[in-house]
Amino acid sequence: MVKAKQLYRSKLVYPDGAIREMVIWSVPESPERPHGLKYRLYYGSAQGKCMVRYDNETGKGDHRHHMEKEGTYHFVDVETLMDDFQKDINWFRRQKNE
């Protein structure tokens, strides 16, 4: 059995205590993960509330959590995934400062 191999891990704590954590693994390609990646990108408040998360857990495929809502995410490539995630973080941070 081929195991997952961690490709990327990053954690950032913002000055206000909010947390951004990104983890990406290489996994065997499958119908559920045709791109051969498993990922979890998380952004949450200092109080631990998940604001946005992108992941592809078993049984759900690529999807995005935006507060209480969950929807399908169209995975293109890692660069686009990280860009989309950062855009969501920027949106939340702007809302907080308005």
C-alpha positions in Angstrom: 0.0 0.0 0.0 1.3 3.4 -1.0 1.2 5.9 1.9 0.4 9.6 1.7 3.5 11.8 1.5 3.3 15.3 2.9 4.2 17.9 0.3 3.5 21.1 2.0 2.7 22.4 5.5 2.4 26.0 6.7 0.9 27.6 9.7 0.5 31.4 10.3 -1.0 33.1 13.3 -2.1 36.6 12.5 -1.6 39.4 15.0 -5.3 39.3 16.0 -4.9 35.5 16.8 -6.6 34.2 13.7 -5.0 31.1 12.2 -4.2 30.0 8.7 -3.1 26.4 8.2 -2.4 24.6 5.0 -1.5 21.0 4.5 -1.2 19.1 1.2 -0.3 15.4 0.7 0.5 13.4 -2.4 -1.7 10.3 -2.6 -2.3 7.7 -5.3 -4.7 9.0 -8.0 -8.2 7.6 -7.7 -11.7 8.4 -9.0 -12.2 10.5 -5.8 -8.8 12.2 -6.1 -7.9 12.2 -9.8 -5.3 14.9 -9.1 -3.4 12.7 -6.6 -3.6 15.2 -3.8 -5.3 15.3 -0.4 -5.5 18.7 1.2 -6.8 20.8 4.1 -6.6 24.5 4.1 -8.1 26.2 7.2 -8.7 29.7 8.3 -10.3 30.4 11.7 -10.8 33.1 14.2 -8.8 33.5 17.4 -11.8 32.0 19.2 -11.5 28.8 17.1 -14.4 29.4 14.8 -13.8 28.0 11.3 -14.4 30.8 8.8 -13.3 29.0 5.6 -11.9 25.6 4.8 -11.0 23.8 1.6 -10.6 20.1 1.8 -11.3 16.8 0.0 -12.1 14.3 2.7 -13.0 10.8 1.7 -16.6 10.5 0.4 -17.0 14.3 -0.3 -14.4 15.1 -2.9 -13.1 18.7 -3.4 -15.3 21.1 -1.5 -15.2 24.4 0.4 -16.7 25.4 3.7 -17.6 29.1 4.0 -18.8 29.7 7.6 -21.8 27.3 7.9 -22.2 26.7 4.2 -20.6 23.9 2.2 -20.3 23.6 -1.5 -18.4 21.8 -4.3 -15.0 23.3 -5.2 -13.7 22.9 -8.8 -10.0 21.9 -8.3 -7.8 23.2 -11.1 -4.3 23.1 -9.6 -2.5 23.8 -6.3 -1.7 27.4 -7.3 -5.3 28.2 -8.0 -6.4 26.4 -4.8 -4.1 28.5 -2.7 -5.1 31.7 -4.5 -8.8 31.0 -4.0 -8.2 30.2 -0.4 -6.2 33.4 0.2 -8.9 35.5 -1.5 -11.5 34.1 0.9 -9.2 34.9 3.9 -8.7 38.5 2.5 -12.5 38.9 2.3 -13.0 37.8 5.9 -10.2 40.1 7.1 -11.7 43.1 5.2 -15.1 42.4 6.7 -13.6 42.4 10.2 -12.0 45.8 9.7 -15.0 47.5 8.2 
